[in-house]
Each structure stands twice: as C-alpha cells, then as structure tokens.
Amino acid sequence: MRIGFLDIHWTDVLDIFLVTVLLYQVYTLVRGSIASRVFMGYLFVYFFYLVVRGLGLGLMTAILQYFMGVGAVALIVIFQQEIRRFLLIIGKSTIYTNNGIMKRILGNAVIDVKSQNLKEIVEASKAVAASFTGALIVINKKDDLGKYIETGDILDAKLSKPLLVSLFNQYSELHDGAVLVIDGRIKAARCVLPVADGIDISSSLGFRHRAAIGMSEATDAIVIVISEQTGKISLAIEGELISNVPGSELFNRLTEYLSSDMKQMAE
Ligand SMILES: Nc1ncnc2c1ncn2[C@@H]1O[C@H](COP(=O)(O)OP(=O)(O)OP(=O)(O)O)[C@@H](O)[C@H]1O
C-alpha cells in the first residue's frame, strides 16, 4: 500500500501495533513511580536522537548515540523492579505456566497453604491489632526471601500465636521491623523491607505501610501490616494496599492469595 511517498507493508502496521502495545505496557508498569519520569525523559531523548539523526547532524548523533548506550544500562538498573514485574506478568500469563507439567518443572506448584500456619498468624494479628501495637508480617509465596532474612535476626522458630504476639510487644528487643514467615515458620524478625517510593502513595501512609507495599512490589509475598495508631489491619499484595481488612476476613484473603497462582486480590 502507498500513502503519499510512504510505501507501507502489513508488517509495518504490525510493527507499529506491537511497539504501541509494548510502550503502553511499560507505561502502565512505571506509571505513578519516580521511574516513570525517567522513562519519559529517556523517551524524549530517544525521539530527539531520531530527529537529529534524520537531519544528518553527525556530531550530535554520535553524542546522543553514546548517551543512549550508557542510558540503556542505567535504565536496566533503575527499572529493576519494573522489569522483574513485567517478566513475572509474562511468565505467569503464558499458557505454559498453567500447564501442570511445566508448573512442576518451574517449581510453580501451588504451595501448601495448610502448612503456612495461617490460623495462628490470623489470631496473632487480631490480638496485636486489638492492643494497638504496630506490626509487619511477611508471608512467603514462591519467591526466595533470603536476602530479606539476612537483614534481620534469624530465629527459625515454630510459629505460634503467643510467640508472634510477643515479638511485636513494644518491650521486645525484636519488635522493630518485620517478621518473616517462611513456609509456616518464623524465619526472622527485625527485618528491613524495601520502601515503596511511588508518587501515587497517599502521603498519610507512614514507613511501616510503605515498607509493606514495597515488599509486595519486590516479591510475591503477602504482607500483613498493623497500624500502631489506628489498630487497623491492612494487606499488601502485588504493590497494592488493601486497607482496613476486618479480622474475620483475614484468613480467607490470605488463603485465597497464597493458594492462587496469579490472583489480583486488590482488584
Ligand atoms: N523499611 C522498613 N522495614 C521494616 N520495618 C519498617 C521499615 N520502615 C519502617 N518500619 C517499621 O515501621 C515503624 C515506623 O512506622 P511509622 O509510624 O513510620 O509507620 P506508619 O505506616 O505510620 O504506621 P503506624 O500507623 O503504625 O504509625 C518502625 O518503627 C519500624 O518498626
């Protein structure tokens, strides 16, 4: 097909369509985060580079070309989390990961929720919330949380309601930071979680809640966060915070997310 002086093939249309979809996906992933500004900046420089190259400005093209090369590496570092989420979404949504055999090969078998001791966690959360004590409890799904365990004090203790409650007691040496529950055991306490830096996060949320969101963005773990000020229980899942979850709903919400492969409970 010819439009004016342009000779357009169906492959060009497909190409433009795919680039549009890709750019839109990248935009939705970074939207609202500081990284989105970097993304827009990089896109602007790239278009400027195309114009300069089109005009045949050799020196400027060479400088921008060098900048784009270095910038590409910098982008990978800056967008680590977004790239990870993007690949996770692709990985999760492929038909292969829904196939039983592939699940086993990829270690994607649905985890045994019964062994997670969720009842004890729920009872402890309710007790902690009732006493207006702040708490952060991270429960693993499939991701390895090894690097977060290392930031705290390793306990590797049998999970029980009394132990969990006493860990968050304000007089406990281990009450600060997060408790990591791995495969139904209290693996570590006083752990430091990554803090979410999204500009769309409500300014009323303090660091405890931001850390919960940050952890659920960086990994597939589910995070229970209990506010010291309000005694409210919230859940952080896949970068979203579900505020004020009634104690009676907590067990079902945890079970639903942990036993699903790709649930978007925040929807
Ligand atoms: N990155 C982090 N990793 C783990 N725990 C953290 C992190 N940042 C803050 N915390 C925990 O949160 C506590 C501070 O909570 P802060 O008052 O700032 O948060 P908040 O979201 O307003 O919660 P609250 O409603 O309980 O006051 C710290 O004492 C610490 O225990």
PDBQT file of the ligand as one rigid body, heavy atoms in Angstrom, charges set to zero:
ROOT
HETATM    1  N1  LIG A 301      11.790  -0.391  55.680  1.00  0.00    +0.000 N 
HETATM    2  C1  LIG A 301      11.246  -0.912  56.790  1.00  0.00    +0.000 A 
HETATM    3  N2  LIG A 301      11.341  -2.235  57.005  1.00  0.00    +0.000 NA
HETATM    4  C2  LIG A 301      10.779  -2.787  58.092  1.00  0.00    +0.000 A 
HETATM    5  N3  LIG A 301      10.112  -2.098  59.023  1.00  0.00    +0.000 NA
HETATM    6  C3  LIG A 301       9.993  -0.780  58.871  1.00  0.00    +0.000 A 
HETATM    7  C4  LIG A 301      10.531  -0.111  57.735  1.00  0.00    +0.000 A 
HETATM    8  N4  LIG A 301      10.248   1.200  57.846  1.00  0.00    +0.000 NA
HETATM    9  C5  LIG A 301       9.541   1.339  58.969  1.00  0.00    +0.000 A 
HETATM   10  N5  LIG A 301       9.391   0.164  59.596  1.00  0.00    +0.000 N 
HETATM   11  C6  LIG A 301       8.675  -0.087  60.863  1.00  0.00    +0.000 C 
HETATM   12  O1  LIG A 301       7.663   0.889  60.989  1.00  0.00    +0.000 OA
HETATM   13  C7  LIG A 301       7.869   1.647  62.162  1.00  0.00    +0.000 C 
HETATM   14  C8  LIG A 301       7.565   3.102  61.892  1.00  0.00    +0.000 C 
HETATM   15  O2  LIG A 301       6.278   3.188  61.487  1.00  0.00    +0.000 OA
HETATM   16  P1  LIG A 301       5.630   4.572  61.046  1.00  0.00    +0.000 P 
HETATM   17  O3  LIG A 301       4.955   5.171  62.233  1.00  0.00    +0.000 OA
HETATM   18  O4  LIG A 301       6.572   5.417  60.283  1.00  0.00    +0.000 OA
HETATM   19  O5  LIG A 301       4.648   3.957  60.012  1.00  0.00    +0.000 OA
HETATM   20  P2  LIG A 301       3.089   4.087  59.788  1.00  0.00    +0.000 P 
HETATM   21  O6  LIG A 301       2.895   3.488  58.427  1.00  0.00    +0.000 OA
HETATM   22  O7  LIG A 301       2.629   5.466  60.074  1.00  0.00    +0.000 OA
HETATM   23  O8  LIG A 301       2.489   3.052  60.820  1.00  0.00    +0.000 OA
HETATM   24  P3  LIG A 301       1.640   3.313  62.141  1.00  0.00    +0.000 P 
HETATM   25  O9  LIG A 301       0.229   3.508  61.642  1.00  0.00    +0.000 OA
HETATM   26  O10 LIG A 301       1.825   2.050  62.889  1.00  0.00    +0.000 OA
HETATM   27  O11 LIG A 301       2.225   4.528  62.813  1.00  0.00    +0.000 OA
HETATM   28  C9  LIG A 301       9.315   1.475  62.536  1.00  0.00    +0.000 C 
HETATM   29  O12 LIG A 301       9.482   1.593  63.934  1.00  0.00    +0.000 OA
HETATM   30  C10 LIG A 301       9.623   0.086  62.045  1.00  0.00    +0.000 C 
HETATM   31  O13 LIG A 301       9.266  -0.873  63.027  1.00  0.00    +0.000 OA
ENDROOT
TORSDOF 0
